[in-house]
Amino acid sequence: MSQVSSRASGQTGSKITSAFFVIVGLVTLYDTLSYTDRDSQVFPQTVAVILIICAAISFIMQFIKPTNESGFGQGIWWRRVLLIATMFLTCVAMPIVGFLPAGVIAFVGGLVAAMHDRWSVRNVLIYWGAGAVIMVGFFALFKYVLHVPLP
């Protein structure tokens, strides 16, 4: 595939993806209208509005200033697959094992997918320590400050 056609297909894919996320945001906003509790509407509506704005900006920017990137770009395919599989596994596991163990699954999968440096004992200790602090912090924030019922 030539570089020009690869670039054009990447831009087309970006436009389609951006349009898809605008539609997902609009569907989410519409869905929140059926929520009876106003408190339960705030978070999904906020995320939907941010999603619509960001996706619309991305869509418009593809026309104003197209990029030279050709879609996916360069990278290692298994890292992308691992990250997506980890997110799905986390979603499935959360109601079964709870928030913190599912968070560990997400953290480990995301870390392995994102780690391009050489593993060392120091890196493992720093990353695991930081991950534990972040997960416990989010758990405490949601459970004790925001009073969100967690699985």
Order of alpha helices (4+ residues) and beta strands (2+ residues): alpha-alpha-alpha-alpha-alpha
